Amino acid sequence: MKKNIGLCIFALIHLYYIIRLLSTGVSVLEICILILLVTCAYLWGFRHYRHNHSVDASRIPSSVISASMGGVCCYALSQVTGPILACGMVGLLASFLRHLFKDKRYHELPYSTYCGCFVGMSAHSILPDTITVSILAGFSGLLFATTKRSLEGVGGRLGSISFASVVCYLLIRNYL
Amino acid sequence: MNTVRASSISIIAGCCIQFLLFKAFPDQTILEKVPYIICGASFCGMSSSGILKNKYWALGCGIVYTLIFMTSAFIFKGIGGGLGTGACLAVLMFQGLMMLGKSLEKYILSYKLK
């Protein structure tokens, strides 16, 4: 079970997303179909991700820093260009980091930066200042480094990680 | 080309497409959603070939994502990562659909052999 903690984190994020969908007026039948299909995919994931899930601690600082910088850059740029174009531009620049840093430890810098970028896409009414963005983006970088092998190869994984960090902040802010 | 670069280029292209479409059809407010849909669909396309076996699977996944987006876009408006989570759900849902389809096919084949 310890090896699948990353998958459990993703399952919780997606469960929260699906439960919020109920408030849109989507019928219970549609939600049940969605849950059934996603559960099938997770069961396949639990079966296939049984290999050793060891966290490489040497990659955590670079992930946290790059995610934090990606988030702040995207947040600042989104005031000028809007969040989508800001994300695209920062992501494009981040994709060239692999050529700048040839060491194997830094191969995932583009992904962690892109992950932090998604936190920076948040509206200014939700994340009011740059410090909050950098902390949350850094947290998403930490989650990225520690859940590396969970849902590997599934698109939208980075976005789920950023969503988790922003939602955690909103829950703490609203209920504490 | 890595997946981050591919996704970023798709997003920038989507913004350019929206700009050109707005010039041609300035009254269509639905065009505001074009970059968001392209952004989210590009996240679906970031999946590895082990998850989405071919381009038709990616196309199907994009369609599933669009349905999820049209339902959920306004709930998570302004929350970073909302598009990506929808994309992840779309990929998982599509993968679940394909798995159920294969299981059903096996069951029908075994039933026919009997």
Interface residues (C-beta under 8 A of the other chain):
Chain A: F10 I13 H14 Y17 I18 R20 L21 S23 T24 V26 L34 L36 L37 V38 T39 C40 A41 Y42 W44 G82 P83 I84 L85 C87 G88 M89 V90 G91 L92 A94 S95 F96 R98 P110 Y111 T113 Y114 F118 V119 G120 M121 S122 A123 S125 I126 L127 S140 L151 E152 G153 V154 G155 G156 R157 L158 G159 S160 I161 S162 F163 A164 S165 V166 V167 L170
Chain B: N2 V4 R5 S7 S8 I9 S10 I11 I12 G14 C15 P35 Y36 C39 G40 F43 C44 G45 M46 S47 S48 G50 I51 L52 C61 T71 S72 F74 I75 F76 K77 G78 I79 G80 G81 G82 L83 G84 T85 G86 A87 C88 L89 A90 V91 L92 M93 F94 Q95 G96 L97 M99 L100
